[in-house]
Amino acid sequence: MSLVSKIAIGAVLVVAVGAGTAAVLGGVFAMSSDTHPPCEELPTTAEATAALTKNQALATDIETLGKGISVDVGSPCPKGQDRALIQVTYGSKSERESIDSLLGRRDGFGVPMYLVEK
């Protein structure tokens, strides 16, 4: 194989790997499901509850996007840890897309939010 062929193959590989990395980092391919910060970084249940109360209009707007959507304070951490977040539960792909669209145009709750499919 000639040097020119080796360089061409190497260049194609570099471009392919770069494009694949950009697609993953850009969100074209999902690498994992939704995650939340580690429990020790989450606010207390009282702080999450206060954030939900303060932003009730946003919660209502999210819930009106579909019959299967609910917004609550949730605790994804083991029992005994006073840590919580805003948990948005949805039932379909179209509901998730509607939630994502709304959240892309609005400020959040001021505390972490976790989207969970039923």
PEMOTA-V556788 format. One line per field, one symbol per residue. phi: phi as a letter, one per 20 degrees, with the letter a starting at -180 (. if undefined). psi: psi as a letter, one per 20 degrees, with the letter a starting at -180 (. if undefined). burial: # if it has 9 or more other C-alpha atoms within 8 Angstrom, else .. A space follows every 10 residues. Layout:
# PEMOTA-V556788
phi->???
psi->???
burial->???
This chain:
# PEMOTA-V556788
phi->.fffffffff ffffffffff fffffenfdf ebfgccgggf efffgfffff ffffdfffgf fffffafedc cbecceeggn eecbbedddc dbfffffffg ffffdcfeen cgccecef
psi->prhggggggg gggggggggg ghgghijgpp hrrqrrrqgi iqrrgggggh hgghkhgggg hghiiqhjpq prpqojrqqi pmqrrppopr irghgghggg gghiiqqbii rqqpppp.
burial->.....#.... .......... ..##...... ........#. .####..##. ##..#..##. .##.#..### #.#....... ..######## #...##.##. .##.....#. ######..
